[in-house]
Every structure is written in structure tokens, then in C-alpha cells.
């Protein structure tokens, strides 16, 4: 109703409308009683008050309970790596939001011109939404409003990447834009503490937005940074889905020495430390897919990535956790059995000490502490098997901490890993029944081809040792089917596949079983 008169809905407009209705109602009531001379003055004013009060109540109800318009429809993006541009927010005086929306539109259009990975798209939401980005530029500011807005926006649009920015103009009239990017938790489920909004270095205009050359400079720089971010997100998607060699190749190009240099000045959406962290993860995954004797160079390269990360930065704790894990893998040597005399005792001890610290580090995320706990259980189990230390209960304590935790997908993945460690722990204590039960639990919670296939191979091996050839052959076939899919993605090599298959066939033969061979991928 208010809009019909060009009045914007709000408390002031509602009050004005209520006052107008009230005055009009009182005048009308007084006129209605003007021709009734027999009515006393007191009765006349009492009638006016009653009818006026009725009008006030009715008008208030109409205004308060008028239906609110639904939020604007937001286009839902179909791709997992599509880019949502939410516009640039002017901070302080001298900002023309129409101009900033124009810049957002041109930036989005340029992104679509072959600047994104194949299959990805960008869409401009600047004119239909308004995120409260201003809190990003204020130290110590509560970001709950922004977090709530972002969660709702991502849920409605399915955006893989969200980009916005803050625009300021200094006292001399020079304008600068600080781009902001939102990293979704689903993209870094291995390290959810990395999720959230990031502000990158400022892009300055030599004059202001009235210069076409100045606008073009800002937009070109924005496109360049976004392309690096899109490549990084693509690499994470490859890594999470087992295409570890492809992920490594993309991340190779994002390292500081690569073709697309990642600068150290904070100007990029993706910092060098973040690239190094996941480059190290990819190297470790490549190593796991190789025969044990070929892993060392990749693990050493992963170690170098983690050591190059600033320990006091945002991902410093995550880097320390990864460093301890890589040290553990290297300490196992070329024959990773943890048998006495086969491991690097000092390296295992150093890894254990660091993981103990991280498992109780108050500044670390809940998931980070849980990962440190399950990794600590792995290392301690190896030290017990190698007869370096006695079983003092720390393994069971660490595993119980993880297995009783509550949480989402990241916690469930860690619980599957914890079940696999519990399986090895039980087997080393001579309880093969419990070991098989635990490893089956781990398999039920694991989604990845390579790890699931390796755990099923372990189950088959233990079943053959128990003489359960029927279950052993079934798990062997399931294992090789999973590993065949992993090989098809490049997560393990054909040599590694054949190594596992031949080992299981020999165990089956020793158990008196004839298991059919399974072709990779089928």
C-alpha cells in the first residue's frame, strides 16, 4: 500500500500512515455527530475516542501483520566450482553503489571469457543481494551476521566460490578495492579451520572509477586473482576425488616458482602457504599409491612443503600436524611393517611428541585435535610393534577420544581411520576376531577407492590367516575392485595393484583357497 504513494516501507512510513488515518478518522467521526444537537458534549467526545481507538487498532494490525515480500529468487548454480560475484561494498563517503555494481557486472562478464576451468561459470548477484562485508575490514568485529548471511546464500545458490570486496577512498581521493573470497567448508573438509572469508591485498586506482583505464586495471587484476583461486579449488576437487597426480600438476603451477606465481605480499586469494599445504597432501597421496620402495622422494618433497609454511600463520598448526604425519611415513622406511629394527626410532619419537602437543592444543580446531589424536595412535602403535615403548594405554585413550566424538563428515572420516588403527592394535595383541570386526567398521565408513581397497586387502589377509577362505576370497575381490577404480583415477600405480594382488593370491593359496583374479576396474 505504501509503495503506491512512493513511500518506502519502514517504521517512519508506517507511523505517518497511522497518523493520517487517525486524523482522518477523528474528523469524519466529529462530522458525523455534528448534526446531533441533543447529544451531550461528553458523550460526543467519548464516541469519537472509542471510534478513533478502533481505527487506530485496525490500522496498527494491518501495518504490523501485513505480509512481508519473500526474499528475491537467487539463481542456483549447477556446477560445484561455479563463481558467485556478490558485489563490492563501499565503505565511507564518496561511494556510488551504482558504479560499483557496474564494475561487478563487467568483472563477471570478463570471468566468463575463457578465464575459468572448463565447465565452470560465473554469475553476478550484486544487484539482488547485499552481504554485510564491511565487518571484514574491522579487527575484532563480530562476523556472525556475515556468517549467517553467507551460509544462507551458499545454500540457496550452490556457489562453489563467493567473491566480493570492500571499496574505500582516502582523503586525497584515491580509491582502492580489497577483494574478499569465501572458502566453503566442503572444499577443505580435511581442514575445516581454513573455511571462511579472506581479504586479499588492495588493488588501487590511480584516480577514481570515472577513468575507464583505471577500471580496466582493477578488473584485469581481479580476473587474474580469481583464475588462480579457481585453479586451486579445482585442484582440491581433484585431490578429494582420488585424482592425486592431476591435483599435483595443477598445484605445481601455483607454487611460487610455477608459471602462475603466488606472491608473498598477501595480494593473492590463495596464499603460498595454503598452496604448499595441499601440494604436500597431494605428494603424500601419490606416495601411498606407489610400492613402498619408491615413496621416499615424494615424502621428502611433502616434508619440504610443510617446513616452508609459516608456523605462526593461519595454517601454522595444520602444517605442524601434516609435518608430523610426513615424518611418521618417512620413519617407516622402505618396508613399512613397524617390525623391530625396520624403523627410524628418533623420527617416530619426534612425531609422537608433536602429535601429543597438537592433540590438546587449545588454539587448534576440534577436528584438528581429533586428527592429531588418531595420528598419535598410529605412531604409538608402530612404536609398540617395533618394541620401542610398551603399550601404556595411550593408543586406546586416543582412539576412544576420536570414536566418541560428534560431528559432520570430517569427523566420520576420522572415525573410520580410528577404526582401522584399532583393528591393527587388536591384531597385534592376537585378537584377530576383534581386528576383523574393527577393519569392517572402517571399511563401512570409508568413501575413497584407494584407502577402502587397502583396508579390504587387510581384512582378506587376516581372514586367510584364520582359515576363513570364503570371506577371504570375497574381501580380496572387493579389494581389487576398489583398487582397480583407484588405479583408473591414478591414485595407485599398476605396479602397486599387481603387488597387492600377488600378495593376496599367495596368502589364499597358503590357506588352501582358489580365488579368481580380478581385472583392474572390474
Secondary structure, DSSP 4 states (H G I P E B T S, - for coil): -GGGGTPPPSHHHHHHHHHHHHHHHHHHHHHHHTT-TTS-HHHHHHHHHHHHHHHHHHHHHHHHTSPPPPPPP-PPP-STT-EEEEEEEE-SSS--HHHHHHHHHHHHHHHTTT-S-TT--EEE-TTT----GGGGGSTT---HHHHHHHHHHHHHH--SEEEEEEEEE-TTS-EEEEEEEEE-GGGGGGGGGG-EEEEEEEEE-SS-TT-HHHHHHHHHHHHHHHHHHHHHHHHHHHHHTT-HHHHHHHHHHHSTTSSS---SSS-SSS-HHHHHHHHHHHHHHHHHTS-GGG-HHHHHHHHHHHHTS-TTSTTHHHHHHHHHHHHHHHHT-SS-S--TTSS-HHHHHHHHHHHHHHHT-TTS-HHHHHHHHHHHHHHHHHHHHTTSS---SHHHHHHHHHHT---SHHHHHHHHHHHHHHHHHHHHTT-HHHHHHHHHHHHHT---HHHHHHHHHHHHHHHHHHT-HHHHHHHHHHHHHHHHHHHHHTSS-HHHHHHHHHHHHHHHHHTT--PPP--TT-
